């Protein structure tokens, strides 16, 4: 259907709960004010997606810092060369607005602060700063992933332990579902 698996699962849980009573916990969405919808670095009118046809449009969590920097330096902006070219205007400057959202998420700075910081500096300095902020934001994730994947024995023990816990919890919920639906449990 093209729908997000999480949305689909959420819908099934809601429908089941409506028919059979509270059985599944339905998670509530958290939608931040800034950064809820990050757009492609190469096509700022399309949502950033790991399935983007252009590999430079999306940043992956475990990418090498130099690859992330390259993507941000190639990010689409526009041809504005004025002193205040870094300004938040989604209608007129979707590429810049997208980069400003990313930078705001990574640094906590407001759009006004970003505009002031880059007044007269141009896109090159701005794109570099956005790339560096994202690299720094992702650094702990990348380092921890590298540390964890280096210890294969530990990962296998975590997989097995997690599988046992998940099986136990799933079996408990499945028994409730069988009872509510009228199936005879084995």
C-alpha positions in Angstrom: 0.0 0.0 0.0 3.0 2.3 0.3 2.1 3.1 3.9 4.6 3.2 6.7 4.7 -0.1 8.6 4.5 1.7 11.9 1.3 3.6 10.8 -0.2 0.4 9.6 0.6 -1.5 12.8 -0.8 1.4 14.8 -4.1 1.3 12.8 -4.4 -2.4 13.3 -3.9 -2.0 17.1 -6.5 0.8 17.2 -9.1 -1.3 15.3 -8.5 -4.4 17.4 -8.8 -2.3 20.6 -12.0 -0.7 19.4 -13.6 -4.1 18.7 -12.2 -6.3 21.5 -11.2 -3.8 24.2 -7.9 -2.5 25.4 -5.3 -5.1 24.4 -2.5 -3.4 22.6 -0.7 -0.2 23.8 -1.0 2.3 20.9 2.0 4.7 20.8 1.4 8.4 20.5 3.3 10.3 17.8 5.8 12.9 18.8 6.0 15.6 16.2 8.5 18.3 16.9 7.8 21.9 16.0 11.0 22.2 13.9 12.5 19.3 11.9 9.4 17.1 11.7 9.7 17.0 7.9 13.2 17.1 6.6 13.5 17.3 2.8 15.9 15.8 0.4 19.3 17.6 0.1 19.0 17.3 -3.7 15.3 18.0 -4.1 14.0 20.2 -1.3 10.4 19.7 -2.5 10.5 15.9 -1.7 10.8 14.3 1.8 14.3 12.9 2.7 14.1 9.2 2.2 16.6 6.3 2.3 15.0 5.2 -1.0 15.8 8.5 -2.7 17.1 7.8 -6.3 19.9 10.3 -5.7 22.2 9.0 -3.0 23.2 12.6 -2.2 19.7 13.4 -1.1 19.7 11.5 2.1 22.1 11.2 5.1 22.4 7.9 6.9 23.1 7.6 10.6 26.3 5.5 10.2 27.8 7.3 7.2 31.4 8.4 7.3 31.8 12.1 8.3 33.5 13.0 5.0 30.6 11.5 3.1 28.1 13.5 5.2 30.1 16.7 4.6 30.2 16.1 0.9 26.5 15.7 0.7 25.9 19.0 2.6 28.4 20.9 0.4 26.4 19.6 -2.6 23.0 20.4 -1.1 20.6 22.3 -3.4 20.1 26.0 -2.5 19.6 28.7 -5.1 21.6 31.3 -6.9 21.1 34.2 -4.4 24.4 36.0 -3.7 22.9 38.8 -1.5 24.3 39.5 1.9 21.2 37.9 3.6 21.0 34.8 1.3 20.7 32.5 4.4 17.1 33.2 5.5 14.1 31.1 6.3 11.7 31.4 3.4 10.2 28.0 2.5 8.3 29.3 -0.5 11.1 31.1 -2.2 14.1 29.3 -0.7 13.1 25.7 0.0 16.7 24.3 0.0 18.0 27.0 2.4 14.9 26.6 4.6 15.5 22.8 4.7 19.2 23.3 5.7 18.1 25.8 8.3 15.7 23.3 9.8 18.4 20.7 9.9 20.9 23.1 11.5 18.3 24.3 14.0 17.7 20.7 15.1 21.4 19.9 15.4 22.3 23.1 17.2 19.2 24.3 19.0 19.5 27.7 17.3 16.4 29.6 16.2 16.0 30.7 12.6 16.7 34.3 13.6 19.9 33.3 15.2 21.0 31.3 12.2 20.2 34.2 9.9 22.3 36.6 12.0 25.2 34.1 12.3 25.5 33.8 8.6 24.7 37.3 7.5 27.1 38.1 4.7 28.9 34.7 4.8 27.2 33.0 1.9 26.1 29.5 1.2 29.6 27.8 1.3 30.1 28.7 5.0 26.5 27.8 5.8 26.6 24.4 4.2 29.9 23.6 5.9 28.4 24.6 9.3 25.3 22.5 8.7 27.4 19.4 7.7 29.7 19.8 10.7 26.7 20.1 13.1 25.1 17.0 11.7 28.4 15.1 11.8 28.8 16.0 15.4 25.2 15.2 16.2 25.7 11.7 14.7 29.2 11.0 16.1 28.1 9.3 19.3 25.6 7.1 17.4 28.3 6.1 14.9 30.9 5.5 17.5 28.6 3.3 19.7 27.5 1.3 16.6 31.1 0.7 15.7 31.9 -0.4 19.3 28.9 -2.7 19.5 29.4 -4.3 16.1 33.1 -5.1 16.9 32.0 -7.5 19.7 30.2 -10.3 17.9 29.8 -12.5 21.0 28.2 -9.7 22.9 25.8 -9.0 20.0 24.7 -12.6 19.8 24.0 -12.7 23.6 21.9 -9.6 23.2 20.0 -11.0 20.3 19.3 -14.3 22.2 18.3 -12.5 25.4 16.1 -10.1 23.5 14.4 -12.9 21.5 13.6 -14.7 24.8 12.1 -11.6 26.4 10.2 -10.7 23.2 8.8 -14.2 22.9 7.6 -14.2 26.6 5.9 -10.8 26.2 4.4 -11.7 22.8 3.0 -15.0 24.2 1.3 -13.2 27.0 -0.3 -10.7 24.7 -1.2 -13.4 22.2 -3.0 -15.4 24.9 -5.1 -12.3 25.5 -5.8 -11.9 21.8 -6.8 -15.6 21.4 -9.2 -15.3 24.4 -10.8 -12.1 23.1 -11.2 -13.4 19.5 -12.5 -16.7 20.7 -9.6 -18.9 19.6 -8.8 -21.9 21.7 -5.2 -21.5 23.0 -2.9 -24.5 22.6 
